[in-house]
Amino acid sequence: LEDQFLELLDLVEIAEFREAASESADRLDIAFVEGSIASRSEVERLKALRQRCNKLVALGSCAVNTGINSLVHLHDLPAMEARLFGAGESRRELMAPMALHELVPVDFSIPGCPVDGQEFLVVLQSLLLGRDPVLPAYPLCVECKLAELPCTFERGELCLGPVVRGGCHALCIAGGDRCRGCRGLIDNPRSTPFLRVLEERGVSAEEIVEEFRAFNLQGKMKR
């Protein structure tokens, strides 16, 4: 956001920013929290923050639905600890990652890895005006069509665009990649013709489940 972010200082007071200062505020109107929760001390910090803020916003895929950190759930945590830190080392603080809404009430979520800067501004403006922010409810395919981008399936690659929430302006597709689902599922994804598309392309159920694991293995989006 660069200069736009500096202009925000005319509208809000940044009372607490852990990466830039050690000071903390007694109360916060809006708290933006990044990252999944992966230690017991983080659980306590999150719960304490929830008690002293009016609005809690999960910022980014890891905070919203655990993101790629959720892949830890496919492995044995003690074995991973031993591999990372060496045998005999105790890491009792560590825990399998969780999304924010699995631990505390979350008022709003901004998905994406990374989040879209303009969407962040829209959400912040809505909150400052006392309105509930509204995320796109349509699938990513809508944005691909509007941008006249060729369908990824035509390249013989699997894409999650038909069931993943739009709002990123099809950034990955425009860059020659495919949608990997970082923004989470749309509402009622079973109502889309995605199953028919998969059948026509010969994609198995196992392949699509494997594809969803990258960002959506653990946790659910909270609108």
N, C-alpha and C positions, 0 to 999 in steps of 0.2 A: 504493500500500500504506500510505502515511502512517504511522500509529502502529505497524502491524505491522512495517514496515521497521525502526523504532527498536528494537523488541523483538529483532530479529535480532542486535543488538550483544551480547546476552547469550549468544548461541550461537557467534558467529564473531568473529574479529578481521579488520577490513578493513585489510590490510597495504599495499594499493596502490590508488589511485583517481585516475586521471589527470585527471579533471575537477575534483577538489577539492584535490589535493596533488601536489607534484613528486617526493616520495620514492618509492623503489622497493625491493622486497624481493628478497633473494637467491633465496628459494624460495617458491613458492605451492602450497597444497594444491589450490585450485580457482581457475581464472581464467575470468571471463566476458568475452567480447569482442563488442562491438557493431560493426556496419557492415561493408561490403564493403571489400576491399583495392584501392586505386586509385592507388597510387604505389609506386615501388621501395623507398623508405625504409620504407613500411609493411610491405612484404614482409619486410624484414630485422628489423623490430621484432617481427613476428608469429613468425618463426622463433626469435628469441631468447627470446620468452615461452614458446613451446612447450617449449624445453629446460629451463626453470626452473619449470615447473608440473606437478603430478601429473595433474590433470584439466583439460582445456580444453573449455569450453562455448561454442558459437556462440549468441549471443543476438539473436533477431529475424530477420526475413526477409532483410535485407541481408547479414547474416553467414552465414545458413544457405544461401541459394540466390541471392544477389546482389540479389534484390528488384527494385524498379523501376530501380535503377542499371544493371541488365543491358541496358536499352534503348539504352545507349551502343553496344552491339555491332551495332546496326542502322545505325550511321553511321561515317563516316571520322573517326578520332580526330584526326589532324593538322588536318583542316578544322574540326573542332569547337574545337580549341585556338585556331586563328586567329580564329574567330568570337568566342570568349569573351575572349581576352587581347590580340587585335590582331595584325596581320601583323608578322612579324619577331621576335615574342617566342618564346623557347625554353622549353618546359616538358618537358624530357626526363624529369623525375621521373614524369610522369603515365603511366598505363597503363589499358587497358580493365579495368573492375572485375571482380574475381574473388571467389568465395565462399571462406570460410576453408578448407574441406575440400579445395579444389583446390590448396592450397599446403602444408598441414600436416595431420597426423592430428588429427581432432576426436573427442573422447570422447562428446559428447552435444550435441544441438541443441534449442533452444526456438524454434519458428517463431512467426510472427505479426507483424503491422504495425498496432499495437504488440503486444508479447507480452501474454499474459494474466497479471495479477499473481498470482492464486491458483495458476496452473500453475507459475509461477516458484518459489513457496514449496514446492510439492509436489516439484519437481525438486531444490531445494536440500536439503530434508529427506531425500530419498532418498540424495543424495550424502553428507550428513553421517553417515548411518547405514550407509554402505558398500554400498548397494543400487543396482542399475541402475534409473534412472527409466524409467517406461513411459508413452508418449504414447498418446492415443486412436488406434485403428487404423481406426475407422469413419468414414464420410463425414459431412459437415456435415448432410446431409438427416436423419440420425437425430436431431440436436439440434433441428432445425426441427419434426419430428414431435412430439417430446416436449414442446416449448413450444407446440404447436398453432398454429404460424405458417402463414399461407397460402403456398402454393408460389409462388415468384417467376415461374415459367413461366406461371402462370395470369394474370399481369399482362402477358403478352406480352414479357417480358424474359428475356434469356439469363442463366443462373446456373450457376456451376461447383460448386455444392454437392454434386452426386452423385459427384464424383471428388476433392474436396478434403478434407483431413484435418480432422475435427472437433476440438473442444476450446476453441473461442472462445465457446461458448454462443450461437451464431448472432447475434452482436451486430449485424452489419451488416443482416441480414435483419429483425431486430426493429426496427431504426431506419428501415425502409422502403427500404433499398438492396438490393443483390444481392451474392452472393459473387463476389469477383474473384480468389480463389485465393492469398491472401497466405500461407497456412499450408502450401502445397505439396501435392503429390499423395498420396493414400493408396497403400498397397501394392496392386499388381495392379489399377490403375484400369480395365483393359479387361474385368475380370470383372463390372463393374457394368452395369445396363441403360441407361447414359447414352446410348449410341449410338441405342438405340431411341427414347428421349425426344427426342433431337435430330432424328431422322428424322420423328417425329410432329409436331414443331413447325416443320419446314421449315428447320432451321438447317444451313448448309453447312459443309464441313470447313474452308474458308478462314476463316469467321467464328469457329469455335471455336479455331483456331490463333491468330488475332489476339487473342482474349480471353485466352489463356494467356500471351501475351507480356508482359503488364503485370508479372507477378511471377515468371514461370518460364521466361524466355527462356534464361538461362545458369545452369549449376550444378545440382546434384542434392542433394536432402535426404539427410543421413546420420543414421540413427537411432542 
